[in-house]
Amino acid sequence: MPIAARWRRLAALPPPRGSAALPGVYELADADKQLIYIGQSARDVPNRIRAHLEQNPCIAGSLCYWRYRFSRVPEAEEAALLAAYRAKHGDVPLCNRAIPLLRNARRRYQERSRSRD
């Protein structure tokens, strides 16, 4: 079952809230309000959405709307939302289909070496 909240435009993303931040689950949609991502944040949903915009080209290229719901157990609710979506559509939303980076010993060594500089 999707989050029962109205879609908000990306421009309505609130500023960082600091200590008043709340955890929750969220759904992101494209211009046609088609779901492209389901996620969760243990700290602050708007800040997590901002991080997606900076780091995830799949989301940054098509995100227009968002909605969220407060949750004390966001990881469990995210899993339930993803399972419901998968049951209805046969797969997860487009931007949830992450391709993990292959990390071999050489790559890990290079990453650690760069972080020491």
TAURPE-V346998 format. One record per residue. N is the residue number from 1. RES is the residue in one small letter. OMEGA is omega in radians with two decimals (NA if undefined). Layout:
N:RES:OMEGA  N:RES:OMEGA
//
This chain:
1:m:-3.13  2:p:3.10  3:i:-3.12  4:a:3.11  5:a:-3.14  6:r:3.06  7:w:3.07  8:r:3.09  9:r:3.14  10:l:3.13  11:a:-3.14  12:a:3.11  13:l:-3.07  14:p:3.11  15:p:3.10  16:p:-3.04  17:r:3.12  18:g:-3.06  19:s:3.14  20:a:-3.10  21:a:-3.12  22:l:3.06  23:p:3.10  24:g:3.05  25:v:-3.10  26:y:3.06  27:e:3.13  28:l:-3.08  29:a:3.11  30:d:-3.08  31:a:3.11  32:d:-3.09  33:k:3.02  34:q:-3.08  35:l:3.11  36:i:-3.10  37:y:3.01  38:i:-3.10  39:g:3.13  40:q:3.06  41:s:3.10  42:a:-3.09  43:r:-3.03  44:d:-3.08  45:v:-3.13  46:p:3.11  47:n:3.12  48:r:3.09  49:i:3.08  50:r:3.11  51:a:3.09  52:h:-3.12  53:l:-3.13  54:e:-2.95  55:q:-3.03  56:n:-3.10  57:p:3.11  58:c:-3.13  59:i:-3.09  60:a:-3.09  61:g:-3.05  62:s:-3.09  63:l:3.07  64:c:-3.06  65:y:3.09  66:w:3.01  67:r:-3.11  68:y:3.10  69:r:3.07  70:f:3.12  71:s:3.03  72:r:3.12  73:v:-3.03  74:p:-3.12  75:e:3.14  76:a:3.13  77:e:3.07  78:e:3.13  79:a:3.13  80:a:3.11  81:l:3.12  82:l:3.12  83:a:3.12  84:a:3.12  85:y:-3.13  86:r:3.13  87:a:-3.11  88:k:-3.00  89:h:3.12  90:g:3.14  91:d:3.09  92:v:3.10  93:p:-3.04  94:l:-3.05  95:c:3.01  96:n:-3.13  97:r:-3.09  98:a:3.05  99:i:-3.08  100:p:3.07  101:l:3.04  102:l:-3.10  103:r:3.08  104:n:-3.08  105:a:-3.13  106:r:-3.14  107:r:3.11  108:r:3.12  109:y:3.13  110:q:3.13  111:e:3.14  112:r:3.13  113:s:3.14  114:r:-3.08  115:s:3.14  116:r:-3.09  117:d:NA
//
